[in-house]
Amino acid sequence: MIQTGLFQEATSVVADSRNRIWIGTRRHLYVYSSLTHNFVKLDEVDGVLPNEYIFHATLPAKNGDIFMGGTTGMTVINASVHFDADAGHAIELLDVLLNGLPVSVGEESGKTSGTIEIPWNFSSLQLKVLLKEDDVFRKNIFRFSIDGLDPGLPISGSNSLVINHLPIGEYAINASYYTRSGEWSPKQQVLYLIVTPPWWKTGWFYAALILLTALLVYGTAYFFYRKKRARQKQEIIRLKNKMYEEKINFLTNISHELRTPLTLICAPLKRIIDREPENKSMENQLVPIYKQARQMKNIIDMVLDVRKLEEGKDVLHILPHLLNEWVRSVGDKFALEYEVKGIKLVYELDERIGKVPFDKNKCEFVLSNFLMNALKFSDSGSTTTLVTALSQEGDRVRVSVKDEGMGLNMVNTDSLFSSFYQGEHDKGGSGIGLSYAKSLITHHRGHIGALNAPGRGAVFYFELPVVTNAGEAAINAFAETPAEVETKESYDIDLAFLRKFAVLVVEDTAELRGYLKDTLSDYFDRVYTAKDGKDGLEQIKERLPDIIISDVMMPRMNGFELCRQVKTDLDISHIPFILLTAYHDSQNMYTGYKTGADAFLPKPFEADGLLALINNLLKQREQVRKRYKENNLLTHKEMSFSNADESFLLKLDTLIAEHMSDPKLDVAFLAANMCVSRSLLFNKVKAITGMGIVDYVNKQRIEKSIVLLTTTSMNITEISEMTGFSSLRYFSKVFKSMKGETPSAYRKQDKKE
């Protein structure tokens, strides 16, 4: 039994002499070869027309031909005709149209068919194929498939394929044809198609994207690395600044703590030296000690001035000085120390140099620092030279100290002038001397430096601007304020004047408290002491001293708080208040003056300076009282009262003015309306003005009567009554005692003028 799917049923079957079987169906004629087991379909190309063959209508002829009848006629088959099965033919690409336009197909190595590239957004692709066979008139049926998509495409009766969309990628387009034997030929690749992606999906774009991503990642990582490094650097700078601040604060606090004991050294020494001027032996021993104590004070001041320079609060007192004379005077202060160590100190001074504008005290610190370093690092038998030189342009001078010591070796000279720098051969010191010196010279708009001396040793120098030919200073950045004059201090102290006053000393350091009591007892009638602010406040209220001297830093209640409470208490607000402080800076001074302090005295201080300050404050109070008696027209602000005293007097004056015409205006009336006791009223007015309350009221009345005498035509009796005097006689008596003449005489004299 022969299996085939070419037809459903056969209507007629006949065999020929060549072992071929001819089969007629309702539409077509087929021949089957028993040798090859292949079917061949015969159609118009083979000379066979479509026919519906009739059952059993077949007749083999003697000559081998075969007759087969059908409804449309008879088909005669020549037995000698050879009908071979389809041997297989090549399918070739005939034409390609992209978006309706022809495309040339190139050959790609390794491919059996052509290759084309089309863009991802094409709208249509049409291709036509051709079957290469001898029978060009045969109508062939083709089937197409695309590798990478569905297994096959629908059968197309024509030789063309239209594609409207393909995903991005590479595809092989295959074709097969329907053979004569009724089967599909093996598929053949007719075109290799590459659908190119858009630029943002291309390999180079991805490569660029990867590269950019890598660069971005690297850049981000580098950015955060740099940021981290910057933070680390900032942290290092912050830590350095913090360490610097801690060192400065430590030195500042230590310096403040040293001020009190230094006061107990300097002040007694100064008193002993001043009291024993004839005792040369004692003076020779004590003066060097006193000088060293003063040097300690200078060092403490230097540490504190470093802070002032940093905050821009230090002011230079720049005045013209003869430079060479000044250099020699500073060097002479070290002559004895150099001589003791066996070092020769010589001068090489440029005689062309005249006056140079600079701050003597600040520059003396710089030069002294150079000389001290040279003394410290030089050996016995060497020479240290002080040199001054004028620049070639004549606009700057250089002051140098050249020694024959160990030199600077390989030290970076810039680091010498940094804060807290200490070299390998350091022999002690805070490490801020040269840094402070650099700040001072920089503030002078000068230059400071160091270098190795020719041969051996080192040279430290600073340069300053000089005076021009016109006599004007080369720098004019600082306001000229009077510089301190280096003379022996002398104070004009009225000992007899001080003897009548009482003073209270509030100091927590027992030694300083005892020293001040012993010292002040020689000058004052009474000297009271208190160990802290709370004790001091109690004694002030109890003893009512004429002046108060208080330390700032004390337990329980500090000096600022004590001053504030004194100046806001009406009973004691008139008492002058002096603050002794180791913290002599603008902030503490501002706080002190804000609380009402009358004066500041920085530690360490000397007894004469304190006495002079007390003397001046008490004298000022006496002058205020005197001026009050002489001229009542002065305002209270002009008299420099505390806020409490000023408010008290303003209220009292207002009350007197409102009730001046009342003869019953007396102490009891005023005390009741001022809401104070009679004793407080009397003591307060007496302390401030130096007058009793009755005299104070009478003075107000007399001043009012003078205004009426000179500006009105009222008679004397009317004026007497208007100003509150009980009688004309009493009015005339008081008026004459204050003005030296009667009211009538005063009016006549005023009219003449």
Buried (B, 14 or more C-beta within 10 A) or exposed (E): EEEEEBBEEBBBBBBBEEEBBBBBBBEBBBBBBEEEEBBBBBBEEBEBEEBEBBEEBBEBEEEEBBBBBBEEEEBEBEBEEEBEBBEEBEBBBEBBBBEEEEBEBEEEEEEEBBBBEBEBEBEEBBBBBBBEBEEEEBEBBBBBBBBEBEEBBEEBEEBBBEBEEBEEEEBBBBBBBBBBBBBBBEBBBBBBBEBBBEEEEEEEEEEEEEEEEEEEEEEEEEEEEEEEEEEEEEEEEEEEEEEBEEBBEEBBEEBBEBBBBBBBBBBBBBBBBEEEEEEEEEBEEBEEEBEEBBEBBBBBBBBBBBBBBEEEEBEBBBBBBEBBEBBBBBBEBBEEEBEEBEBEBEEEBEEEBBBBBBBBBBBBBBBBBBBBBBBBBBEEEBBBBBBBBBEEEEEBBBBBBBBBBBBBEEBEBEEBBBBBBEBEEEEEBBBBBBBBBBBBBBBBBBBBBBBBBEEEBBBBBBBBBBBEEEEEBBBEEBEEEEBEEEEEEEBEBEEEEBEEBBBBBBBBBEEBBBBBBEBBEEBBEBBBBBBBBBBBBEBBEEEBBBBBBBBBBBEBBBBBBBBBBBBBBBBBBBBBBBBBBBBBBEEBBEBBBEBBBBBBBBBBBBBBBBBBBBBBBBBBBEEBBEBBBEEBEEEBEEBEBBEBBBBBBEEBBEBBEEBBEEEEBEBEBBBEBBEBEBEBBBBBBBBBBBBEBEBBBBBBBBBBBBEBBEEEEBEBEEBBBBBBBEEBEEBBEBBBEBBEBBBEBBBEEEEEE
